Amino acid sequence: MRIPKAIRALIESFEKLPGIGPKTAQRLTYYLLHVPQTELEDFAESLSSLKKDTLVCSVCKNVAEGNPCPICTDRNRDESMVMVVEQPLNILAIERTGKYRGVYHVLHGSINPLDNIGPDELYIDDLLKRMKGSDGKGVKEVIIATNPTMEGEATAMYLAKKLKIGNGKLKITRLGMGMPTGADLDYADEATITQAIEGRRVI
């Protein structure tokens, strides 16, 4: 059976998304065929404005509407504490706990040689420059909150090694035992993340 070009194109677009297989892509596409045109247009507008109406914060690399982002401009945040996370989504999970009042640095990924992602593909150099620049003078602790996966652990070890160079007094910690090995921050509940923050260890 020959699938109409418009349907086939949308199915292929959905298949490019993480976690979406061929069958799910087909279901989503055929579901959208029954959605009113106005809702489809709103959906298309949201997709179109996703990158046009957002930018990467020049300080912490979080995705926001303004630069610097609201967290970096918040005078009530503790700038002496910087938490390093893999993705902007991780910040949402941590902020839900209400237990962390420091600032962040987003790497936008983790070191993964199998996918050809090395340190140069992440915002690691920006973190190192931040620590050595005027912004980093008052930083007393860097909390490495990469996910407890093989890639996250490798990234944490690399960061710890790099951060210790020329920053002898800087305290470098890792999230504690609240996060089980192989877990993802996005799926952890608030109590687990809170325990991980409070039980962080020096590395």
C-alpha positions, 0 to 999 in steps of 0.5 A, a space after each residue: 500500500 502506498 502511503 501519502 507523501 505527507 503522512 510518510 514524511 511526518 512518520 519519518 520525522 517522528 522516528 528521528 525523535 529519541 524513544 520513538 519507534 516506527 509503530 509509535 511514529 505511525 500511531 502519532 501521525 494517524 492520531 494527528 490526522 483526526 485533530 482539528 486544523 486549528 490545533 494542528 496549526 498551534 502545534 506547528 507554531 509551537 514547534 516553529 518557535 521552539 528554537 526561535 524564541 529560546 537561547 542559551 544563557 551565556 553564563 550557565 548554558 541553560 535554555 531560557 528566553 533571556 540572557 542571562 537566564 532568570 537563575 543567573 540573575 536571581 540575587 537570592 541564589 548562592 553563587 558560591 555553589 555551582 551544580 554541573 548537570 548534563 541537560 537543561 531538563 535536569 535543572 527542572 528536576 532539581 528545582 522541583 525539590 526546592 532544596 538547592 539554592 546555588 547556580 548551575 552549569 549545563 554541559 548539554 550531554 556527557 562524554 561518550 566515545 561510542 557516539 563520538 562525543 568528546 569534551 570539545 562537544 560539550 560546554 566543559 571549556 566554558 565551565 573551566 573558563 567560568 571558574 578561572 574568570 571573575 565569575 568563578 572567584 567566589 565559587 567555593 564548591 562545584 557539585 557534579 550532578 551528571 547521571 550515574 551512568 557509565 558516560 556520566 561517571 566518565 564525565 564526572 571523573 574528567 571534570 574533577 581532574 580538570 577542575 582541580 588544576 589551578 583550583 586547589 581550594 575548590 571543593 568538588 563533590 558528587 551527588 550522594 547515594 540517593 541516586 542509584 547507579 544507572 538512574 536518570 535525574 529526569 525520572 528521580 522523585 524529589 525525595 531521591 534528589 534531595 537525598 542525593 544533594 544532601 549526601 553528596 561526597 567529595 571527589 
